[in-house]
Amino acid sequence: MPRIRKGFKHWRSFSESSTIHGLQYLGERGRPKSERVCWVVMLVMSLFGSGLFINKSWTKWKNSPVIISFSESSTPIWKVPFPAITICSETKSRATVYNFSGNYYLEPETLNE
């Protein structure tokens, strides 16, 4: 029995100082058992759900791996092979107002007109 009590003491100390949300409520003194059971159920469900997402992502990557590379030099848009992935900035712009790719390769004299 002393080993079990020592184990519970360590568990309580760990859970009280843990930053994992919900875990601190399991070892906190004075919590009703129904609340602890609720937190155990939620923690187990979140671990199970996380495991499912990890397994799904791993299976998807195993079946069709994706390679991402970053280039040091800029590539003209007409040399980018199709299909290409473009990451847009958070500031959305309307192409009808300003077409960056259309104006990027113009001569400076043309831009002044």
N, CA, C and O atoms as a GROMACS GRO file, in nm:
protein
  452
    1MET      N    1   0.080  -0.121   0.000
    1MET     CA    2   0.000   0.000   0.000
    1MET      C    3   0.084   0.128   0.000
    1MET      O    4   0.044   0.226  -0.062
    2PRO      N    5   0.200   0.129   0.068
    2PRO     CA    6   0.277   0.254   0.067
    2PRO      C    7   0.321   0.295  -0.075
    2PRO      O    8   0.332   0.414  -0.104
    3ARG      N    9   0.347   0.197  -0.162
    3ARG     CA   10   0.387   0.229  -0.299
    3ARG      C   11   0.272   0.294  -0.375
    3ARG      O   12   0.292   0.386  -0.454
    4ILE      N   13   0.151   0.245  -0.352
    4ILE     CA   14   0.034   0.300  -0.420
    4ILE      C   15   0.009   0.443  -0.373
    4ILE      O   16  -0.019   0.531  -0.454
    5ARG      N   17   0.019   0.465  -0.241
    5ARG     CA   18   0.000   0.601  -0.189
    5ARG      C   19   0.107   0.696  -0.242
    5ARG      O   20   0.079   0.811  -0.275
    6LYS      N   21   0.229   0.646  -0.251
    6LYS     CA   22   0.338   0.728  -0.304
    6LYS      C   23   0.312   0.760  -0.452
    6LYS      O   24   0.338   0.871  -0.498
    7GLY      N   25   0.260   0.661  -0.524
    7GLY     CA   26   0.226   0.683  -0.665
    7GLY      C   27   0.116   0.787  -0.680
    7GLY      O   28   0.125   0.873  -0.768
    8PHE      N   29   0.013   0.780  -0.596
    8PHE     CA   30  -0.094   0.880  -0.600
    8PHE      C   31  -0.042   1.018  -0.563
    8PHE      O   32  -0.085   1.119  -0.619
    9LYS      N   33   0.052   1.022  -0.468
    9LYS     CA   34   0.110   1.150  -0.428
    9LYS      C   35   0.185   1.213  -0.546
    9LYS      O   36   0.173   1.333  -0.571
   10HIS      N   37   0.262   1.131  -0.617
   10HIS     CA   38   0.335   1.181  -0.734
   10HIS      C   39   0.237   1.223  -0.845
   10HIS      O   40   0.257   1.325  -0.911
   11TRP      N   41   0.132   1.143  -0.864
   11TRP     CA   42   0.031   1.176  -0.966
   11TRP      C   43  -0.035   1.310  -0.934
   11TRP      O   44  -0.053   1.394  -1.022
   12ARG      N   45  -0.072   1.329  -0.807
   12ARG     CA   46  -0.137   1.454  -0.766
   12ARG      C   47  -0.043   1.573  -0.787
   12ARG      O   48  -0.085   1.678  -0.836
   13SER      N   49   0.082   1.556  -0.750
   13SER     CA   50   0.180   1.663  -0.769
   13SER      C   51   0.198   1.695  -0.917
   13SER      O   52   0.204   1.812  -0.956
   14PHE      N   53   0.207   1.590  -0.999
   14PHE     CA   54   0.222   1.610  -1.143
   14PHE      C   55   0.101   1.679  -1.203
   14PHE      O   56   0.115   1.774  -1.280
   15SER      N   57  -0.018   1.632  -1.168
   15SER     CA   58  -0.139   1.688  -1.228
   15SER      C   59  -0.165   1.831  -1.183
   15SER      O   60  -0.219   1.911  -1.260
   16GLU      N   61  -0.127   1.865  -1.061
   16GLU     CA   62  -0.147   2.002  -1.013
   16GLU      C   63  -0.054   2.101  -1.082
   16GLU      O   64  -0.088   2.218  -1.099
   17SER      N   65   0.064   2.054  -1.122
   17SER     CA   66   0.160   2.145  -1.185
   17SER      C   67   0.162   2.132  -1.337
   17SER      O   68   0.238   2.202  -1.404
   18SER      N   69   0.079   2.046  -1.392
   18SER     CA   70   0.077   2.024  -1.537
   18SER      C   71   0.011   2.141  -1.609
   18SER      O   72  -0.080   2.204  -1.556
   19THR      N   73   0.058   2.167  -1.730
   19THR     CA   74  -0.003   2.272  -1.812
   19THR      C   75  -0.099   2.212  -1.916
   19THR      O   76  -0.156   2.286  -1.996
   20ILE      N   77  -0.117   2.082  -1.915
   20ILE     CA   78  -0.212   2.017  -2.004
   20ILE      C   79  -0.353   2.048  -1.953
   20ILE      O   80  -0.386   2.017  -1.838
   21HIS      N   81  -0.434   2.109  -2.039
   21HIS     CA   82  -0.566   2.152  -1.996
   21HIS      C   83  -0.651   2.032  -1.955
   21HIS      O   84  -0.663   1.936  -2.031
   22GLY      N   85  -0.710   2.039  -1.839
   22GLY     CA   86  -0.797   1.933  -1.790
   22GLY      C   87  -0.726   1.838  -1.696
   22GLY      O   88  -0.788   1.781  -1.606
   23LEU      N   89  -0.596   1.820  -1.715
   23LEU     CA   90  -0.521   1.726  -1.631
   23LEU      C   91  -0.510   1.777  -1.488
   23LEU      O   92  -0.507   1.697  -1.394
   24GLN      N   93  -0.502   1.907  -1.471
   24GLN     CA   94  -0.488   1.963  -1.337
   24GLN      C   95  -0.612   1.939  -1.252
   24GLN      O   96  -0.604   1.937  -1.129
   25TYR      N   97  -0.727   1.920  -1.316
   25TYR     CA   98  -0.850   1.899  -1.240
   25TYR      C   99  -0.862   1.756  -1.188
   25TYR      O  100  -0.943   1.730  -1.099
   26LEU      N  101  -0.784   1.665  -1.242
   26LEU     CA  102  -0.794   1.525  -1.198
   26LEU      C  103  -0.732   1.504  -1.061
   26LEU      O  104  -0.783   1.426  -0.981
   27GLY      N  105  -0.623   1.573  -1.032
   27GLY     CA  106  -0.556   1.552  -0.904
   27GLY      C  107  -0.585   1.658  -0.800
   27GLY      O  108  -0.537   1.649  -0.687
   28GLU      N  109  -0.664   1.757  -0.836
   28GLU     CA  110  -0.694   1.865  -0.743
   28GLU      C  111  -0.785   1.816  -0.632
   28GLU      O  112  -0.886   1.750  -0.656
   29ARG      N  113  -0.749   1.850  -0.509
   29ARG     CA  114  -0.829   1.807  -0.394
   29ARG      C  115  -0.962   1.884  -0.390
   29ARG      O  116  -0.969   2.000  -0.428
   30GLY      N  117  -1.064   1.816  -0.342
   30GLY     CA  118  -1.194   1.880  -0.326
   30GLY      C  119  -1.282   1.877  -0.450
   30GLY      O  120  -1.395   1.927  -0.446
   31ARG      N  121  -1.234   1.819  -0.558
   31ARG     CA  122  -1.318   1.809  -0.679
   31ARG      C  123  -1.414   1.692  -0.663
   31ARG      O  124  -1.374   1.587  -0.613
   32PRO      N  125  -1.540   1.707  -0.704
   32PRO     CA  126  -1.633   1.594  -0.698
   32PRO      C  127  -1.592   1.484  -0.796
   32PRO      O  128  -1.531   1.512  -0.900
   33LYS      N  129  -1.624   1.361  -0.762
   33LYS     CA  130  -1.586   1.248  -0.847
   33LYS      C  131  -1.652   1.257  -0.984
   33LYS      O  132  -1.592   1.217  -1.084
   34SER      N  133  -1.775   1.309  -0.989
   34SER     CA  134  -1.843   1.321  -1.119
   34SER      C  135  -1.767   1.416  -1.212
   34SER      O  136  -1.759   1.392  -1.332
   35GLU      N  137  -1.711   1.522  -1.156
   35GLU     CA  138  -1.634   1.616  -1.237
   35GLU      C  139  -1.504   1.551  -1.285
   35GLU      O  140  -1.462   1.571  -1.399
   36ARG      N  141  -1.441   1.475  -1.198
   36ARG     CA  142  -1.318   1.404  -1.238
   36ARG      C  143  -1.346   1.303  -1.348
   36ARG      O  144  -1.269   1.290  -1.443
   37VAL      N  145  -1.457   1.231  -1.335
   37VAL     CA  146  -1.494   1.134  -1.438
   37VAL      C  147  -1.518   1.206  -1.570
   37VAL      O  148  -1.477   1.158  -1.676
   38CYS      N  149  -1.584   1.320  -1.565
   38CYS     CA  150  -1.610   1.398  -1.686
   38CYS      C  151  -1.478   1.440  -1.751
   38CYS      O  152  -1.464   1.429  -1.873
   39TRP      N  153  -1.381   1.487  -1.672
   39TRP     CA  154  -1.252   1.527  -1.727
   39TRP      C  155  -1.175   1.408  -1.783
   39TRP      O  156  -1.107   1.420  -1.885
   40VAL      N  157  -1.185   1.293  -1.717
   40VAL     CA  158  -1.119   1.172  -1.769
   40VAL      C  159  -1.178   1.135  -1.905
   40VAL      O  160  -1.104   1.104  -1.998
   41VAL      N  161  -1.310   1.139  -1.915
   41VAL     CA  162  -1.376   1.106  -2.042
   41VAL      C  163  -1.333   1.203  -2.151
   41VAL      O  164  -1.302   1.162  -2.263
   42MET      N  165  -1.329   1.333  -2.119
   42MET     CA  166  -1.288   1.432  -2.220
   42MET      C  167  -1.142   1.414  -2.260
   42MET      O  168  -1.110   1.426  -2.378
   43LEU      N  169  -1.055   1.386  -2.165
   43LEU     CA  170  -0.914   1.367  -2.198
   43LEU      C  171  -0.894   1.242  -2.284
   43LEU      O  172  -0.816   1.244  -2.380
   44VAL      N  173  -0.963   1.134  -2.250
   44VAL     CA  174  -0.951   1.011  -2.328
   44VAL      C  175  -1.006   1.033  -2.469
   44VAL      O  176  -0.946   0.987  -2.567
   45MET      N  177  -1.120   1.103  -2.480
   45MET     CA  178  -1.176   1.130  -2.613
   45MET      C  179  -1.082   1.218  -2.696
   45MET      O  180  -1.067   1.196  -2.816
   46SER      N  181  -1.020   1.318  -2.633
   46SER     CA  182  -0.929   1.404  -2.709
   46SER      C  183  -0.804   1.328  -2.751
   46SER      O  184  -0.754   1.349  -2.861
   47LEU      N  185  -0.753   1.239  -2.666
   47LEU     CA  186  -0.638   1.157  -2.705
   47LEU      C  187  -0.675   1.062  -2.818
   47LEU      O  188  -0.597   1.043  -2.911
   48PHE      N  189  -0.793   1.003  -2.811
   48PHE     CA  190  -0.839   0.913  -2.916
   48PHE      C  191  -0.856   0.989  -3.048
   48PHE      O  192  -0.813   0.942  -3.153
   49GLY      N  193  -0.920   1.106  -3.042
   49GLY     CA  194  -0.939   1.188  -3.162
   49GLY      C  195  -0.806   1.231  -3.222
   49GLY      O  196  -0.788   1.229  -3.344
   50SER      N  197  -0.712   1.271  -3.137
   50SER     CA  198  -0.579   1.309  -3.185
   50SER      C  199  -0.511   1.192  -3.253
   50SER      O  200  -0.448   1.207  -3.358
   51GLY      N  201  -0.524   1.074  -3.193
   51GLY     CA  202  -0.466   0.954  -3.254
   51GLY      C  203  -0.527   0.925  -3.391
   51GLY      O  204  -0.455   0.886  -3.483
   52LEU      N  205  -0.658   0.944  -3.404
   52LEU     CA  206  -0.722   0.922  -3.533
   52LEU      C  207  -0.670   1.020  -3.638
   52LEU      O  208  -0.640   0.980  -3.751
   53PHE      N  209  -0.659   1.148  -3.601
   53PHE     CA  210  -0.608   1.248  -3.695
   53PHE      C  211  -0.463   1.220  -3.735
   53PHE      O  212  -0.426   1.233  -3.852
   54ILE      N  213  -0.382   1.180  -3.638
   54ILE     CA  214  -0.242   1.148  -3.668
   54ILE      C  215  -0.235   1.028  -3.761
   54ILE      O  216  -0.158   1.028  -3.856
   55ASN      N  217  -0.314   0.926  -3.733
   55ASN     CA  218  -0.315   0.806  -3.818
   55ASN      C  219  -0.361   0.840  -3.959
   55ASN      O  220  -0.303   0.792  -4.056
   56LYS      N  221  -0.465   0.922  -3.971
   56LYS     CA  222  -0.515   0.961  -4.103
   56LYS      C  223  -0.410   1.040  -4.180
   56LYS      O  224  -0.388   1.016  -4.299
   57SER      N  225  -0.344   1.133  -4.112
   57SER     CA  226  -0.239   1.212  -4.178
   57SER      C  227  -0.121   1.124  -4.219
   57SER      O  228  -0.067   1.141  -4.329
   58TRP      N  229  -0.082   1.033  -4.134
   58TRP     CA  230   0.029   0.942  -4.165
   58TRP      C  231  -0.005   0.854  -4.285
   58TRP      O  232   0.078   0.836  -4.374
   59THR      N  233  -0.126   0.800  -4.287
   59THR     CA  234  -0.168   0.714  -4.398
   59THR      C  235  -0.171   0.793  -4.528
   59THR      O  236  -0.126   0.744  -4.632
   60LYS      N  237  -0.223   0.916  -4.523
   60LYS     CA  238  -0.228   1.000  -4.643
   60LYS      C  239  -0.087   1.031  -4.692
   60LYS      O  240  -0.061   1.026  -4.812
   61TRP      N  241   0.003   1.064  -4.601
   61TRP     CA  242   0.141   1.095  -4.640
   61TRP      C  243   0.212   0.971  -4.694
   61TRP      O  244   0.291   0.980  -4.788
   62LYS      N  245   0.184   0.855  -4.634
   62LYS     CA  246   0.247   0.731  -4.678
   62LYS      C  247   0.203   0.695  -4.819
   62LYS      O  248   0.284   0.645  -4.898
   63ASN      N  249   0.076   0.719  -4.852
   63ASN     CA  250   0.024   0.686  -4.984
   63ASN      C  251   0.065   0.787  -5.091
   63ASN      O  252   0.090   0.749  -5.205
   64SER      N  253   0.072   0.914  -5.056
   64SER     CA  254   0.113   1.016  -5.153
   64SER      C  255   0.193   1.125  -5.082
   64SER      O  256   0.137   1.227  -5.040
   65PRO      N  257   0.323   1.104  -5.067
   65PRO     CA  258   0.405   1.204  -4.996
   65PRO      C  259   0.416   1.334  -5.075
   65PRO      O  260   0.413   1.335  -5.198
   66VAL      N  261   0.427   1.442  -5.003
   66VAL     CA  262   0.438   1.574  -5.063
   66VAL      C  263   0.577   1.628  -5.030
   66VAL      O  264   0.623   1.620  -4.916
   67ILE      N  265   0.642   1.683  -5.132
   67ILE     CA  266   0.774   1.742  -5.112
   67ILE      C  267   0.760   1.892  -5.131
   67ILE      O  268   0.709   1.938  -5.233
   68ILE      N  269   0.807   1.966  -5.034
   68ILE     CA  270   0.802   2.111  -5.041
   68ILE      C  271   0.945   2.161  -5.051
   68ILE      O  272   1.032   2.120  -4.975
   69SER      N  273   0.968   2.251  -5.146
   69SER     CA  274   1.102   2.309  -5.159
   69SER      C  275   1.090   2.460  -5.169
   69SER      O  276   0.991   2.513  -5.219
   70PHE      N  277   1.193   2.527  -5.123
   70PHE     CA  278   1.197   2.672  -5.128
   70PHE      C  279   1.314   2.712  -5.216
   70PHE      O  280   1.426   2.665  -5.197
   71SER      N  281   1.288   2.798  -5.312
   71SER     CA  282   1.390   2.841  -5.407
   71SER      C  283   1.451   2.972  -5.362
   71SER      O  284   1.382   3.059  -5.310
   72GLU      N  285   1.582   2.985  -5.384
   72GLU     CA  286   1.651   3.108  -5.348
   72GLU      C  287   1.630   3.218  -5.452
   72GLU      O  288   1.639   3.336  -5.420
   73SER      N  289   1.604   3.179  -5.576
   73SER     CA  290   1.586   3.278  -5.682
   73SER      C  291   1.440   3.281  -5.727
   73SER      O  292   1.368   3.182  -5.714
   74SER      N  293   1.398   3.395  -5.779
   74SER     CA  294   1.258   3.406  -5.824
   74SER      C  295   1.243   3.344  -5.962
   74SER      O  296   1.334   3.350  -6.045
   75THR      N  297   1.128   3.283  -5.985
   75THR     CA  298   1.098   3.218  -6.112
   75THR      C  299   0.982   3.291  -6.177
   75THR      O  300   0.882   3.319  -6.111
   76PRO      N  301   0.993   3.324  -6.306
   76PRO     CA  302   0.880   3.388  -6.374
   76PRO      C  303   0.756   3.299  -6.369
   76PRO      O  304   0.766   3.176  -6.369
   77ILE      N  305   0.642   3.362  -6.366
   77ILE     CA  306   0.518   3.287  -6.349
   77ILE      C  307   0.491   3.192  -6.465
   77ILE      O  308   0.428   3.087  -6.445
   78TRP      N  309   0.537   3.224  -6.585
   78TRP     CA  310   0.512   3.136  -6.700
   78TRP      C  311   0.603   3.013  -6.699
   78TRP      O  312   0.582   2.921  -6.778
   79LYS      N  313   0.704   3.010  -6.610
   79LYS     CA  314   0.790   2.892  -6.600
   79LYS      C  315   0.750   2.798  -6.486
   79LYS      O  316   0.812   2.693  -6.467
   80VAL      N  317   0.647   2.834  -6.412
   80VAL     CA  318   0.599   2.750  -6.304
   80VAL      C  319   0.513   2.640  -6.363
   80VAL      O  320   0.414   2.670  -6.429
   81PRO      N  321   0.549   2.513  -6.342
   81PRO     CA  322   0.471   2.404  -6.402
   81PRO      C  323   0.334   2.390  -6.336
   81PRO      O  324   0.316   2.422  -6.219
   82PHE      N  325   0.239   2.342  -6.414
   82PHE     CA  326   0.105   2.318  -6.362
   82PHE      C  327   0.098   2.175  -6.311
   82PHE      O  328   0.154   2.090  -6.380
   83PRO      N  329   0.039   2.139  -6.204
   83PRO     CA  330  -0.027   2.224  -6.107
   83PRO      C  331   0.075   2.283  -6.010
   83PRO      O  332   0.168   2.213  -5.967
   84ALA      N  333   0.059   2.405  -5.977
   84ALA     CA  334   0.146   2.474  -5.882
   84ALA      C  335   0.062   2.521  -5.764
   84ALA      O  336  -0.058   2.548  -5.778
   85ILE      N  337   0.124   2.530  -5.651
   85ILE     CA  338   0.055   2.577  -5.532
   85ILE      C  339   0.108   2.716  -5.501
   85ILE      O  340   0.228   2.738  -5.495
   86THR      N  341   0.017   2.807  -5.482
   86THR     CA  342   0.054   2.944  -5.449
   86THR      C  343  -0.004   2.978  -5.313
   86THR      O  344  -0.122   2.956  -5.287
   87ILE      N  345   0.079   3.030  -5.227
   87ILE     CA  346   0.032   3.073  -5.096
   87ILE      C  347   0.008   3.222  -5.103
   87ILE      O  348   0.100   3.301  -5.124
   88CYS      N  349  -0.117   3.261  -5.085
   88CYS     CA  350  -0.155   3.401  -5.095
   88CYS      C  351  -0.135   3.470  -4.961
   88CYS      O  352  -0.146   3.409  -4.855
   89SER      N  353  -0.105   3.597  -4.968
   89SER     CA  354  -0.089   3.672  -4.844
   89SER      C  355  -0.225   3.696  -4.782
   89SER      O  356  -0.329   3.673  -4.844
   90GLU      N  357  -0.223   3.742  -4.659
   90GLU     CA  358  -0.349   3.767  -4.589
   90GLU      C  359  -0.419   3.892  -4.640
   90GLU      O  360  -0.540   3.905  -4.624
   91THR      N  361  -0.344   3.982  -4.700
   91THR     CA  362  -0.407   4.102  -4.755
   91THR      C  363  -0.457   4.070  -4.894
   91THR      O  364  -0.378   4.056  -4.988
   92LYS      N  365  -0.584   4.058  -4.908
   92LYS     CA  366  -0.645   4.023  -5.036
   92LYS      C  367  -0.651   4.146  -5.125
   92LYS      O  368  -0.690   4.254  -5.080
   93SER      N  369  -0.614   4.130  -5.249
   93SER     CA  370  -0.622   4.241  -5.344
   93SER      C  371  -0.707   4.197  -5.463
   93SER      O  372  -0.716   4.079  -5.494
   94ARG      N  373  -0.768   4.295  -5.527
   94ARG     CA  374  -0.850   4.266  -5.643
   94ARG      C  375  -0.766   4.280  -5.769
   94ARG      O  376  -0.701   4.382  -5.789
   95ALA      N  377  -0.765   4.176  -5.853
   95ALA     CA  378  -0.685   4.177  -5.975
   95ALA      C  379  -0.734   4.283  -6.073
   95ALA      O  380  -0.656   4.330  -6.156
   96THR      N  381  -0.860   4.322  -6.063
   96THR     CA  382  -0.911   4.425  -6.154
   96THR      C  383  -0.853   4.562  -6.121
   96THR      O  384  -0.843   4.648  -6.208
   97VAL      N  385  -0.814   4.584  -5.995
   97VAL     CA  386  -0.757   4.711  -5.954
   97VAL      C  387  -0.608   4.715  -5.984
   97VAL      O  388  -0.558   4.814  -6.038
   98TYR      N  389  -0.537   4.608  -5.949
   98TYR     CA  390  -0.392   4.604  -5.972
   98TYR      C  391  -0.351   4.461  -6.001
   98TYR      O  392  -0.374   4.372  -5.919
   99ASN      N  393  -0.292   4.438  -6.116
   99ASN     CA  394  -0.245   4.307  -6.157
   99ASN      C  395  -0.093   4.305  -6.141
   99ASN      O  396  -0.021   4.354  -6.228
  100PHE      N  397  -0.044   4.249  -6.031
  100PHE     CA  398   0.098   4.250  -6.001
  100PHE      C  399   0.179   4.177  -6.106
  100PHE      O  400   0.279   4.230  -6.156
  101SER      N  401   0.138   4.055  -6.142
  101SER     CA  402   0.215   3.978  -6.240
  101SER      C  403   0.214   4.044  -6.377
  101SER      O  404   0.310   4.028  -6.453
  102GLY      N  405   0.109   4.116  -6.411
  102GLY     CA  406   0.104   4.186  -6.539
  102GLY      C  407   0.196   4.308  -6.542
  102GLY      O  408   0.250   4.342  -6.647
  103ASN      N  409   0.214   4.372  -6.429
  103ASN     CA  410   0.297   4.492  -6.421
  103ASN      C  411   0.442   4.464  -6.381
  103ASN      O  412   0.528   4.551  -6.398
  104TYR      N  413   0.470   4.348  -6.328
  104TYR     CA  414   0.604   4.318  -6.275
  104TYR      C  415   0.711   4.318  -6.383
  104TYR      O  416   0.822   4.367  -6.361
  105TYR      N  417   0.679   4.266  -6.499
  105TYR     CA  418   0.779   4.251  -6.604
  105TYR      C  419   0.774   4.363  -6.709
  105TYR      O  420   0.839   4.352  -6.813
  106LEU      N  421   0.698   4.469  -6.686
  106LEU     CA  422   0.694   4.582  -6.778
  106LEU      C  423   0.818   4.669  -6.761
  106LEU      O  424   0.878   4.673  -6.654
  107GLU      N  425   0.854   4.735  -6.866
  107GLU     CA  426   0.967   4.828  -6.860
  107GLU      C  427   0.927   4.951  -6.778
  107GLU      O  428   0.809   4.986  -6.774
  108PRO      N  429   1.022   5.017  -6.712
  108PRO     CA  430   0.988   5.134  -6.630
  108PRO      C  431   0.919   5.245  -6.709
  108PRO      O  432   0.835   5.317  -6.654
  109GLU      N  433   0.953   5.260  -6.837
  109GLU     CA  434   0.888   5.365  -6.917
  109GLU      C  435   0.739   5.336  -6.934
  109GLU      O  436   0.658   5.428  -6.934
  110THR      N  437   0.705   5.208  -6.947
  110THR     CA  438   0.566   5.169  -6.967
  110THR      C  439   0.485   5.196  -6.840
  110THR      O  440   0.367   5.233  -6.848
  111LEU      N  441   0.545   5.178  -6.725
  111LEU     CA  442   0.474   5.199  -6.600
  111LEU      C  443   0.438   5.346  -6.578
  111LEU      O  444   0.337   5.377  -6.515
  112ASN      N  445   0.521   5.435  -6.629
  112ASN     CA  446   0.495   5.579  -6.610
  112ASN      C  447   0.380   5.629  -6.696
  112ASN      O  448   0.326   5.736  -6.668
  113GLU      N  449   0.342   5.557  -6.796
  113GLU     CA  450   0.235   5.601  -6.886
  113GLU      C  451   0.098   5.585  -6.826
  113GLU      O  452  -0.002   5.618  -6.890
   0.00000   0.00000   0.00000
